[in-house]
Amino acid sequence: MSNTSLVLTVLGPDRPGIVEEIAELVAAHGGNWVESRMAHLAGKFAGILRVEVAAEAAADLTDALAKLNAKGLESIVHADPAAAAAGTGPVVQLDLIGHDQPGIVRQITRVLAAHGVNVEELETECLPAANTGQPLFKAVAQLRLPAGLSRDDLRAALEEVAADLVVDVTLQS
């Protein structure tokens, strides 16, 4: 019996018990909850998770998740044939903070894409500055660098854009 890895996304109105319902379906189909990211955003529950399940049970689990639509939850399931294939370059953490303005994510990710950097995880939020109450944009990202790109070279490229955006950017291993 071989296992397969599935990546699931779930979106719908937030309410207590959503995560438990998903976990119950995964367990009922003999699945193993491997990793996940879930959040409450603007009154919605948004989740992405990866489960491992016996290949024979994958279709039944997918069908069971689709039945959550009746409860207002939309789900999408993708087989993840490359689950075992992880990137090989070094991982660095990007921390960014500055006054909120349109275009910050676009400008920063443009630099990352131009240098072949993979964004493996990204969290952003707007929060009030402690001293002025003005909105600050904060981002934390886990980035996988391609072979041949040093952290210092990426830092230099990001600092050029950061200066124009008036944001602080740091990279750490």
C-alpha positions as CSV (number, residue, x, y, z in Angstrom):
1,M,0.0,0.0,0.0
2,S,1.6,3.3,-1.1
3,N,0.9,6.7,0.3
4,T,0.2,9.8,-1.7
5,S,0.6,13.4,-0.6
6,L,-2.3,15.8,-1.1
7,V,-2.3,19.6,-0.8
8,L,-5.7,21.0,0.3
9,T,-7.0,24.5,0.4
10,V,-10.2,25.4,2.3
11,L,-12.0,28.7,2.3
12,G,-15.3,29.8,3.8
13,P,-17.0,31.9,6.5
14,D,-15.1,31.5,9.8
15,R,-16.8,29.6,12.6
16,P,-15.8,27.3,15.5
17,G,-15.1,23.7,14.5
18,I,-13.8,24.0,10.9
19,V,-10.4,22.7,11.7
20,E,-11.9,19.8,13.7
21,E,-14.2,18.9,10.8
22,I,-11.3,18.8,8.4
23,A,-9.1,16.8,10.8
24,E,-12.0,14.3,11.3
25,L,-12.3,13.7,7.6
26,V,-8.5,13.2,7.2
27,A,-8.4,10.8,10.2
28,A,-11.5,8.9,9.0
29,H,-9.7,8.2,5.7
30,G,-6.6,7.0,7.4
31,G,-4.7,10.2,6.6
32,N,-1.8,11.9,8.4
33,W,-1.9,15.7,8.8
34,V,1.6,16.7,7.9
35,E,1.7,20.5,7.8
36,S,-0.6,23.4,7.5
37,R,-1.1,27.2,7.6
38,M,-4.5,28.6,8.6
39,A,-5.8,32.0,9.3
40,H,-8.8,34.2,10.0
41,L,-8.9,36.9,7.3
42,A,-11.7,39.5,7.0
43,G,-14.3,37.1,8.6
44,K,-13.2,34.2,6.4
45,F,-11.3,31.0,7.4
46,A,-8.5,30.3,4.9
47,G,-6.4,27.2,5.2
48,I,-3.8,25.2,3.3
49,L,-2.6,21.9,4.5
50,R,-0.7,18.8,3.3
51,V,-1.8,15.4,4.2
52,E,-0.5,11.9,3.5
53,V,-3.0,9.2,2.8
54,A,-3.1,5.8,1.2
55,A,-3.3,6.1,-2.5
56,E,-6.5,4.0,-2.5
57,A,-8.2,6.5,-0.1
58,A,-7.2,9.7,-1.8
59,A,-10.3,9.9,-4.1
60,D,-12.6,9.1,-1.2
61,L,-11.0,11.8,1.0
62,T,-11.3,14.3,-1.9
63,D,-15.0,13.5,-2.3
64,A,-15.6,13.9,1.5
65,L,-13.9,17.3,1.5
66,A,-16.1,18.4,-1.4
67,K,-19.2,17.7,0.7
68,L,-18.0,20.5,3.0
69,N,-19.4,22.8,0.3
70,A,-22.8,22.2,1.8
71,K,-21.5,23.9,4.9
72,G,-20.1,26.9,3.0
73,L,-16.5,25.7,2.7
74,E,-14.9,25.5,-0.6
75,S,-12.1,23.1,-1.0
76,I,-9.5,22.3,-3.7
77,V,-7.4,19.2,-3.6
78,H,-4.2,18.7,-5.5
79,A,-2.0,15.6,-5.6
80,D,1.6,16.6,-4.7
81,P,3.9,14.2,-6.6
82,A,6.9,16.3,-5.7
83,A,6.3,16.2,-1.9
84,A,9.6,14.6,-1.3
85,A,11.5,16.9,-3.6
86,A,12.7,19.8,-1.5
87,G,14.7,22.7,-2.8
88,T,18.4,22.5,-2.3
89,G,19.5,26.1,-2.0
90,P,20.0,27.9,1.3
91,V,17.0,29.4,3.1
92,V,17.0,32.9,4.4
93,Q,14.5,34.9,6.3
94,L,13.4,38.3,5.0
95,D,12.0,40.9,7.5
96,L,10.5,44.1,6.1
97,I,8.9,47.0,7.8
98,G,7.9,50.4,6.7
99,H,5.0,52.8,6.2
100,D,2.2,51.1,4.4
101,Q,1.7,52.0,0.7
102,P,0.5,50.2,-2.4
103,G,3.0,48.2,-4.3
104,I,5.4,47.0,-1.6
105,V,4.8,43.3,-2.2
106,R,4.9,43.8,-6.0
107,Q,8.2,45.6,-5.9
108,I,9.9,43.2,-3.5
109,T,8.7,40.1,-5.2
110,R,9.8,41.5,-8.6
111,V,13.3,41.6,-7.3
112,L,13.0,38.1,-5.8
113,A,11.7,36.6,-9.1
114,A,14.4,38.4,-11.1
115,H,17.0,36.6,-9.0
116,G,15.3,33.2,-9.1
117,V,14.4,33.2,-5.4
118,N,11.5,31.0,-4.3
119,V,9.1,32.4,-1.7
120,E,8.4,29.4,0.4
121,E,6.4,31.2,3.1
122,L,5.1,34.8,3.4
123,E,3.2,36.5,6.2
124,T,2.1,40.1,6.0
125,E,0.2,42.5,8.2
126,C,-0.6,46.1,8.7
127,L,-0.4,47.5,12.2
128,P,-0.3,50.9,13.8
129,A,3.1,52.5,14.5
130,A,3.6,52.7,18.3
131,N,4.5,56.4,18.3
132,T,2.2,57.9,15.6
133,G,-0.5,55.3,15.0
134,Q,0.2,55.5,11.2
135,P,-0.2,52.2,9.4
136,L,3.0,50.1,9.1
137,F,3.4,47.3,6.7
138,K,5.3,44.3,8.0
139,A,6.3,41.2,6.1
140,V,8.2,38.1,7.1
141,A,9.2,35.6,4.4
142,Q,11.2,32.4,4.1
143,L,13.1,32.5,0.9
144,R,15.0,29.7,-0.8
145,L,18.0,31.0,-2.8
146,P,19.0,29.5,-6.1
147,A,22.5,28.1,-6.6
148,G,25.0,30.9,-7.2
149,L,23.1,33.7,-5.5
150,S,24.6,34.9,-2.2
151,R,22.6,36.4,0.6
152,D,24.8,39.6,0.3
153,D,23.9,39.9,-3.4
154,L,20.2,39.5,-2.7
155,R,20.4,42.0,0.1
156,A,22.1,44.6,-2.2
157,A,19.3,44.1,-4.8
158,L,16.6,44.4,-2.2
159,E,18.1,47.5,-0.6
160,E,17.9,49.4,-3.9
161,V,14.1,48.9,-3.9
162,A,13.8,49.3,-0.2
163,A,15.3,52.8,-0.4
164,D,12.7,53.8,-3.0
165,L,9.9,52.4,-0.9
166,V,11.3,53.8,2.4
167,V,11.2,50.4,4.1
168,D,13.7,48.5,6.2
169,V,14.7,45.1,4.9
170,T,16.9,42.6,6.7
171,L,18.0,39.1,5.6
172,Q,19.1,36.4,8.1
173,S,20.1,32.8,7.8
